[in-house]
Amino acid sequence: SHILKKNRDLTKAWKGKTEQLLRVDEHDFTMRPAFGGPAIPVGVDVQVESLDSISEVDMDFTMTLYLRHYWKDERLSFPSTNNKSMTFDGRLVKKIWVPDVFFVHSKRSFIHDTTTDNIMLRVFPDGHVLYSMRITVTAMCNMDFSHFPLDSQTCSLELESYAYTDEDLMLYWKNGNESLKTDEKISLSQFLIQKFHTTSRLAFYSSTGWYNRLYINFTLRRHIFFFLLQTYFPATLMVMLSWVSFWIDRRAVPARVSLGITTVLTMSTIITGVNASMPRVSYIKAVDIYLWVSFVFVFLSVLEYAAVNYLTTVQERKERKLRERFSCSCGIPHSKTMMLDGNYSESDANSLAGYTRNQMVPEEEKPEKMVVHLAMSNESNSSRKRGLRGHVGLRIIQNTHAIDKYSRLIFPGTYIFFNLIYWSVFS
């Protein structure tokens, strides 16, 4: 049988109060330890519990962490036979001296108080103190969005004493880079956490002096897959959709115009949606370059059809004038007159090989015979071809078929070349 040994209940053995054991009432804890002497060293270590959110619009981040301070206050030393520490909650913290560490550039912060204040105080017999808190802080992070969304951001959480300069309090990382611990389960939806590391330096204020400042630095790299699906892929599809108009007949005005207007409006919607979730920065972002270049390609496809339609109208007007000039056959010297009996209809006369009907005159109102003036079509066609070669000299750019033909190659080739440069520069 095992004999269960119960630990001694010090509350029963000790007749006095905790304040009397630590001699809290005998000292003035409004002053730091070793007041008037050298600076008291205060070690700090941090365990990051979670990185809750990163806001691009507000340019801040929210982090939940365990903040621990280590220092020695001989006024709290107490006699102990087993050299064991004593642990207290937040009620004793209000009666002793603790470092006045605050978060620089913080917007909001609070100590968790469910179900009670998440504060722990551990005092050792020789006067060493461990002071731990569970805090959620929202701090500012100066972000650079020039490469957004192919960017990496480095944010810092800065700790500093508010009242004590480096002559009174020396704030330092207790174990160097090992002073910062992170939970392995920390993850963000849009970012990949690359690394956490610590630094420290002196901060100067013109009115009060030099202060020790500690930095918790972490580097985040943005996941690109979300923006590929929501931004880049739809924009690329809209540009490719605008190229479909190059294969549509130039006379199909409603089809080509509606396709061009639809792609332009869709690109405008994509650009507006991206900028709505971003801060209004005064410089150009990487996503702006891609979207606006894509918008220019879509807009140029609309202008391409406007040019095709205009040149088609000009060409048809010129051809109409040429047909009107060479359509009169009364000036053709080599004409022949043939007599057709009533068995030939008008359609048969029109389909005579090698002849072109110019005028049909009924003779004496006799239905059985018609007099038709015919001219040799070879002579007429040859004279018309010579006239067209002499008066219609259109350039290649005025050839509407050539514009669509070259656009089918120039637009995709230029856009692919732009994508190669873009992804090689920003990725």
VENTAQUI-V218435 format. One line per field, one symbol per residue. psi: psi as a letter, one per 30 degrees, with the letter a starting at -180 (. if undefined). burial: 1 if it has 24 or more other C-alpha atoms within 12 Angstrom, else 0. A space follows every 50 residues. Layout:
psi: ???
burial: ???
//
This chain:
psi: kkjkkklkjffeejfaleeeefheffljgfklkhkfalkkkjkklkjjek jelkjeefhllkkkljkkkklkjffgklkkfghllkklafffefflklkh kljkgkekllkkgkflkikkkkklegfkkkjkljkkkjlkjjkjgfgkgh lkkjlkjkkkkeekaffekjklkehbfffjkkkfgklleflkjelklkll lkkkkfffakkkkkkjkkkkkkkfeefeefdeeeeeeeeeeffffffkkf fieeeeeeeeeeeeeeeeeeeeeeffgllilglkleeeeeeeeeeeeeee eeeeeeeeeeeeeeeeeeeeeeeeegfkgfgkeilkkkkklffkleeeef gkkglkkekkkkjghjffkkkkjkkkfeeeeeeeeeeefffjikleffje eeeeeeefeeeeeeeeeeeeeeffef.
burial: 00000000000000000010010100001001100000011111111111 11111100111111111111111111110000000101010110111110 11110100010000000111111110111111111111111011101111 11111111111101110111111100101111000110011110111111 00000000011111111111111100000011011111111111110101 00000110111111011101100110010000001111111111111111 11111111101100000000000000001001000000010000000010 00001111000000000001111111100100010000000000000011 101100110011001000000000000
//
